[in-house]
Amino acid sequence: MFPQSTVLDPLFWMGLGALQVLVFAGANRWAEQFQLGMNWWKWSLVGGWWASVLLTIAGSFTLLGENEGLAGWYLLGFLGTGLIIAGAILLRVLIALKPKALS
């Protein structure tokens, strides 16, 4: 991924793993704060979206590391853009399905 570097590759993957810890630790609190009323199928949608984002990032940077830079940037650009749009739509759906407050 980082040509001629023995330190940056492991640091990148460790940083991505540390990001996972923060995301998983904060996801439930985030959902409670915004009162989204998460259940199993909502968590499944969010988890599937997040896994897709991770696979796109990992695949793109792996292609970049294999000297397939153009393919890596195309994967990150096209699929990444689609996933960002899908994430915005998913957030809109989660907000629209938020339980109504009891009066």
N, C-alpha and C positions, 0 to 999 in steps of 0.2 A: 504494500500500500504506500509506504513512504520509501522510495528507492534510496539505497545506500544508507539506511538507518537501522540500527539494531535496537534503539530505545523507543522510538516513536510508535512503532506498531503495537507492542504490548501496552504502552500507555494509553493509546487510543481504545483498545479493547477493554482495558480495565476501567477507563472513564465511561465507556458505554455500559459496562456492568454496574458501575456505581450509580449511573443514571437510573437503571432499573430498580435499584433498591429505593431510591428517592421516589420514583413514580409509584411503586407498589405500596410504599409506606404512606404516601400522601393521598392516594386515590380515594380511599374510603372517607377520609376526612374532607376532601374536596367535595365529594358527592353529598355528604351531610351538610356542609356549609351552604351549598346551593339548594338544599332540600329537594334533591332529584328523585328520591324514593326508588333507589336502585334495587332491582331484584335479579334473579339468575339470568334472565335473557338479556337484560340491559348490560349486565357485567360481561356476558358472552360477546355481545356486539362490540363493546369497548375493548375487551381483551383481544378479539380478533383483529380489530383495527390497529391496535398497538403492536401486535405481533407482525402484521403486514408492514408497518412502518419500520420495525427493527430488521425484518428480512430484506427490505428494500435498501436500507442503509448498509447492512452487512454485505449484501450482494454487490452493491455499487462499489464500495470500497475494496472488496475482494477483486473485482474486475480491474479497478485502478491499479491494485498491487500486482496483478498479473500482466501488466503492460497492455491492457485492453482499455485504455483510457476513454476512448470515444464511446465504447459500449457502456462503461460505467457511468459516464456523464449522461448519456441518453436514458439509461435505466433510472438514475436518480432524478433526472429532469421530468421525464414523462410520467413514470409511475409515482414518483414523489409528489408531483403536482396533483395527480388524480387522488392520491391518498389525503392530501391536505384538503382538497375540496370535499372528499367523502367524510373527513373528520368534522368539517364545518357543518355538513348536513346532519351527521350523527349528533352533534351538539345541539343543533336546532330541534331534532326529534326528541332528544332527552329533555330539553327545556319545555317543549310542547306537551310532553306526557307527564310533566311534573304534577304530583298530586295537589289538588286544590286545598288551600288552608281552611281549616274549620273555623267558623265564625262563632 
